[in-house]
Amino acid sequence: MTQMDSPWLSNPAQAYQDWQAREAAGADRRPFSARSIIQHQAMFEHFRRHLLARGTTIASFGTADVDAFWQTPNGRTYSQATRMRYVKLLDRLCRHLVFAGVRQDNPAAALLSTERWPDHEPTPQFLIETVDARLQAYLKTPPDDLASLRSHAIVAAFLGTGITAAEARAAHCSDLWPDATPPYLVVRAHGPRDVRTMHLASFAVPALRAWSTRRAALPIEGELLFTLNPDGRPITDMSFGRIVSEILNAVGATDVEMSPRTLRNTFCRRQLLAGRPRDEVSQMLGLSSNRTCDRVFATIHPPAT
């Protein structure tokens, strides 16, 4: 089979999936878990689309293409650990492609010497209890104008259920049940995360109920719960960040990272402060490990030095 006949060029997404299922393994030569395989496939697809936008392929990209990847809107938000995961993924991929005759070199090899795992993970961003309470009180009274109501509902969903930006972006109108007893939101399955049901915190109900009613009357295409456009396109991460920033500024919370992640961490911390076990809170967040909860828990009970 010639290079041009390779499935890595004709259908790289399928080729990567097949390789992961058959051969790919970590540094200890043990096969990756099902969860890791899904995450790696998503990372590969994200990078492949970046290459496509730059007019190159996995057979021809170089270090300049990887450098440009770090400068994309998403790439600029990557932590040191996330960048290292991408570099290790690209190194494994390129070594395989060289072996398969699809590439002549491994541009990721040099990056392994410049990227490092972080010595310690950064402290999670969250709202302290007094600011959390102030924001909850602010959200209890939904505004009348459409844009402000939508913003209140979005922030109420983040703060009152702990969902991620991706989960909020994928939510459908039919997933929200603000008049049930108790009110709840169905969080759709995605990637390695199974479907789950999140009860709405009481402070989040008024804004989400008001938005649900208003959204049903709007001439918006599609079924997405939160949209910024009449054509029903999903909200971008940048728009979510702007919405969260505006609401946090309104309550004077200006000394934290203004992102949905901060509100998710605040939800997590609130559950831990209430005495919920870390296993249970991790399940509420749709996580398979307690790593996030452990980091947030350490902000409540710092480890002894």
C-alpha positions as CSV (number, residue, x, y, z in Angstrom):
1,M,0.0,0.0,0.0
2,T,1.4,3.4,-1.0
3,Q,1.3,6.4,1.3
4,M,-1.5,7.9,-0.8
5,D,-3.5,4.8,-0.3
6,S,-3.1,5.0,3.5
7,P,-6.4,5.4,5.5
8,W,-4.4,7.9,7.6
9,L,-4.8,10.2,4.6
10,S,-8.2,9.1,3.2
11,N,-10.0,8.9,6.6
12,P,-7.7,9.9,9.4
13,A,-10.4,9.9,12.1
14,Q,-11.3,6.3,11.4
15,A,-7.7,5.3,11.1
16,Y,-6.9,6.8,14.5
17,Q,-9.9,5.1,16.1
18,D,-8.8,1.7,14.6
19,W,-5.3,2.2,15.8
20,Q,-6.4,3.1,19.3
21,A,-8.6,0.0,19.4
22,R,-5.9,-2.3,18.1
23,E,-2.5,-1.0,19.1
24,A,-2.1,2.2,21.0
25,A,-0.9,2.0,24.6
26,G,0.7,4.2,27.2
27,A,4.3,4.4,28.4
28,D,3.9,1.2,30.4
29,R,2.6,-0.6,27.3
30,R,-0.7,-1.2,28.9
31,P,-3.8,-0.5,26.7
32,F,-5.6,2.8,27.4
33,S,-8.9,2.7,29.3
34,A,-12.1,3.2,27.4
35,R,-12.4,6.7,28.9
36,S,-8.9,7.6,27.8
37,I,-9.5,6.3,24.3
38,I,-12.6,8.6,23.9
39,Q,-10.6,11.6,25.3
40,H,-7.7,10.9,22.9
41,Q,-10.0,10.6,19.9
42,A,-11.5,13.9,20.8
43,M,-8.1,15.5,21.1
44,F,-6.9,14.0,17.8
45,E,-10.0,15.3,16.0
46,H,-9.6,18.8,17.5
47,F,-6.0,18.9,16.2
48,R,-6.9,17.4,12.9
49,R,-9.4,20.1,12.3
50,H,-6.8,22.7,13.2
51,L,-4.5,21.2,10.5
52,L,-7.4,21.2,8.0
53,A,-7.9,24.9,8.6
54,R,-4.2,25.5,8.0
55,G,-4.3,23.5,4.8
56,T,-2.0,20.7,5.9
57,T,-2.4,17.0,7.0
58,I,-1.1,14.7,9.7
59,A,1.4,13.4,7.2
60,S,3.0,16.9,6.6
61,F,2.4,19.1,9.7
62,G,5.4,20.4,11.5
63,T,6.4,22.2,14.7
64,A,5.0,25.5,13.4
65,D,1.6,24.0,13.1
66,V,1.8,22.8,16.7
67,D,2.9,26.3,17.8
68,A,-0.1,27.7,15.9
69,F,-2.3,25.2,17.7
70,W,-1.3,26.7,21.1
71,Q,-2.4,30.2,19.8
72,T,-5.9,29.2,18.8
73,P,-8.7,30.5,21.2
74,N,-8.9,27.1,22.8
75,G,-5.2,26.5,22.8
76,R,-4.5,29.7,24.7
77,T,-6.7,28.4,27.6
78,Y,-4.8,25.0,27.9
79,S,-3.1,24.3,31.2
80,Q,0.5,23.1,31.3
81,A,-0.9,19.6,31.9
82,T,-3.2,19.7,28.9
83,R,-0.4,20.9,26.6
84,M,1.7,18.0,27.8
85,R,-1.1,15.5,27.1
86,Y,-1.3,16.8,23.5
87,V,2.5,16.6,23.0
88,K,2.5,13.0,24.3
89,L,-0.4,12.1,22.1
90,L,1.3,13.7,19.0
91,D,4.6,12.0,19.8
92,R,2.9,8.5,20.0
93,L,1.0,9.3,16.8
94,C,4.0,10.5,14.8
95,R,6.2,7.5,15.9
96,H,3.5,5.2,14.7
97,L,3.1,7.1,11.4
98,V,6.9,7.0,10.8
99,F,6.8,3.2,11.4
100,A,3.8,2.9,9.0
101,G,5.6,4.9,6.3
102,V,3.1,7.8,6.4
103,R,5.6,10.3,7.8
104,Q,9.3,10.8,7.5
105,D,9.8,12.6,10.8
106,N,8.4,13.2,14.3
107,P,8.0,16.9,15.0
108,A,6.6,16.2,18.4
109,A,9.8,14.6,19.7
110,A,11.5,17.9,20.2
111,L,8.5,19.3,22.0
112,L,8.9,16.6,24.7
113,S,12.0,18.3,25.9
114,T,10.3,21.7,26.2
115,E,7.0,20.7,27.8
116,R,6.8,19.5,31.4
117,W,4.1,18.1,33.6
118,P,3.3,20.8,36.2
119,D,5.1,20.3,39.6
120,H,1.8,21.0,41.3
121,E,-1.7,21.7,40.0
122,P,-3.0,25.3,40.4
123,T,-5.5,26.0,43.2
124,P,-9.0,25.7,41.7
125,Q,-10.9,29.0,41.2
126,F,-14.1,29.4,43.2
127,L,-16.4,31.9,44.8
128,I,-16.0,32.2,48.6
129,E,-19.2,31.5,50.6
130,T,-20.2,35.2,51.0
131,V,-19.8,35.9,47.3
132,D,-21.6,32.7,46.4
133,A,-24.5,33.7,48.6
134,R,-24.5,37.2,47.1
135,L,-24.7,35.8,43.6
136,Q,-27.4,33.3,44.5
137,A,-29.5,36.2,45.9
138,Y,-28.9,38.2,42.7
139,L,-30.1,35.3,40.5
140,K,-33.4,34.8,42.4
141,T,-35.0,37.8,40.7
142,P,-35.2,37.2,37.0
143,P,-35.0,40.4,34.8
144,D,-37.5,41.2,32.1
145,D,-35.4,41.9,29.1
146,L,-34.5,38.8,27.0
147,A,-30.7,39.0,26.9
148,S,-30.4,39.6,30.7
149,L,-32.9,36.8,31.4
150,R,-30.9,34.4,29.3
151,S,-27.7,35.4,31.0
152,H,-29.2,34.9,34.5
153,A,-30.5,31.5,33.4
154,I,-27.2,30.4,32.1
155,V,-25.3,31.5,35.2
156,A,-28.0,29.9,37.4
157,A,-27.5,26.6,35.5
158,F,-23.7,26.7,36.0
159,L,-23.9,27.7,39.7
160,G,-27.0,25.6,40.5
161,T,-26.1,22.3,38.9
162,G,-22.4,22.3,38.4
163,I,-22.6,21.5,34.7
164,T,-19.8,22.2,32.2
165,A,-19.9,24.7,29.3
166,A,-20.1,21.8,26.9
167,E,-23.1,20.3,28.8
168,A,-24.9,23.6,28.9
169,R,-24.3,24.1,25.2
170,A,-25.8,20.7,24.4
171,A,-28.9,21.0,26.7
172,H,-32.3,20.9,25.0
173,C,-35.4,22.6,26.1
174,S,-36.9,19.2,26.9
175,D,-34.1,18.5,29.3
176,L,-35.2,21.2,31.7
177,W,-38.0,20.5,34.2
178,P,-38.3,23.6,36.4
179,D,-41.9,22.7,37.6
180,A,-41.2,19.1,38.6
181,T,-41.0,18.1,42.3
182,P,-38.1,18.6,42.8
183,P,-37.1,20.6,39.7
184,Y,-34.3,19.0,37.6
185,L,-32.1,19.2,34.5
186,V,-31.2,16.1,32.5
187,V,-27.6,16.3,31.5
188,R,-27.0,14.5,28.3
189,A,-24.4,11.8,27.9
190,H,-21.3,12.9,26.0
191,G,-17.9,11.3,25.6
192,P,-17.1,9.1,28.6
193,R,-19.8,10.7,30.7
194,D,-23.1,9.0,31.1
195,V,-26.5,10.8,31.2
196,R,-27.3,12.1,34.7
197,T,-30.1,14.0,36.4
198,M,-29.2,17.1,38.4
199,H,-31.7,18.6,40.8
200,L,-31.8,22.4,40.6
201,A,-30.7,24.4,43.6
202,S,-33.7,26.5,44.8
203,F,-32.0,29.8,43.9
204,A,-31.6,28.7,40.3
205,V,-35.3,27.8,39.7
206,P,-36.8,31.3,39.1
207,A,-34.4,32.3,36.4
208,L,-34.5,28.8,34.7
209,R,-38.3,28.6,34.9
210,A,-38.7,32.1,33.4
211,W,-36.2,31.4,30.7
212,S,-37.9,28.1,29.8
213,T,-41.2,29.8,29.4
214,R,-39.7,32.7,27.3
215,R,-37.6,30.3,25.2
216,A,-40.7,28.2,24.3
217,A,-42.3,31.4,22.8
218,L,-39.3,32.5,20.8
219,P,-39.0,31.8,17.0
220,I,-35.7,30.0,17.4
221,E,-34.8,27.1,15.2
222,G,-33.8,23.8,16.8
223,E,-34.2,22.5,20.3
224,L,-31.2,23.9,22.2
225,L,-32.0,25.4,25.5
226,F,-29.5,28.2,25.3
227,T,-28.8,30.1,22.1
228,L,-27.6,33.6,21.1
229,N,-29.0,33.5,17.6
230,P,-32.4,33.0,16.0
231,D,-31.0,30.2,13.9
232,G,-30.4,28.1,17.0
233,R,-26.6,27.8,16.8
234,P,-24.9,26.7,20.1
235,I,-23.3,29.4,22.3
236,T,-19.5,29.6,22.1
237,D,-17.1,29.3,25.0
238,M,-16.2,33.0,24.4
239,S,-19.9,34.0,24.8
240,F,-20.3,31.9,27.9
241,G,-17.2,33.6,29.4
242,R,-18.6,37.0,28.6
243,I,-22.0,36.2,30.1
244,V,-20.4,34.9,33.3
245,S,-18.0,37.9,33.5
246,E,-20.9,40.4,33.2
247,I,-22.9,38.7,36.0
248,L,-19.9,38.4,38.3
249,N,-19.0,42.0,37.7
250,A,-22.5,42.9,38.6
251,V,-22.1,41.4,42.1
252,G,-18.6,42.7,42.6
253,A,-16.8,39.3,42.2
254,T,-13.8,40.6,40.3
255,D,-10.9,38.8,41.9
256,V,-11.5,35.3,40.4
257,E,-11.3,33.7,37.0
258,M,-14.6,34.7,35.4
259,S,-15.5,31.4,33.7
260,P,-18.1,28.6,33.9
261,R,-15.4,26.5,35.5
262,T,-15.3,28.8,38.5
263,L,-19.0,28.4,39.0
264,R,-18.7,24.6,38.6
265,N,-16.0,24.6,41.3
266,T,-18.2,26.7,43.5
267,F,-21.0,24.2,43.1
268,C,-18.6,21.4,44.0
269,R,-17.3,23.3,47.0
270,R,-20.8,24.1,48.3
271,Q,-21.6,20.4,48.2
272,L,-18.5,19.5,50.1
273,L,-19.1,22.2,52.7
274,A,-22.6,20.7,53.2
275,G,-20.9,17.4,54.1
276,R,-21.5,15.4,51.0
277,P,-19.0,12.6,50.4
278,R,-16.4,13.2,47.6
279,D,-17.6,10.1,45.8
280,E,-21.1,11.4,45.6
281,V,-20.1,14.9,44.5
282,S,-17.8,13.5,41.8
283,Q,-20.8,11.5,40.5
284,M,-22.9,14.7,40.6
285,L,-20.3,16.4,38.4
286,G,-20.2,13.4,36.0
287,L,-16.6,12.5,36.9
288,S,-15.2,9.0,37.2
289,S,-12.5,10.0,39.8
290,N,-12.3,12.2,42.8
291,R,-9.4,14.2,41.5
292,T,-11.4,17.4,41.1
293,C,-13.2,17.0,44.4
294,D,-9.9,16.4,46.2
295,R,-8.4,19.6,44.8
296,V,-11.5,21.6,45.8
297,F,-11.7,19.8,49.2
298,A,-8.1,21.0,49.8
299,T,-9.3,24.6,49.7
300,I,-11.6,23.8,52.7
301,H,-9.2,21.6,54.6
302,P,-5.6,22.3,53.5
303,P,-3.3,19.3,53.9
304,A,-0.9,19.4,56.9
305,T,2.6,20.6,56.1
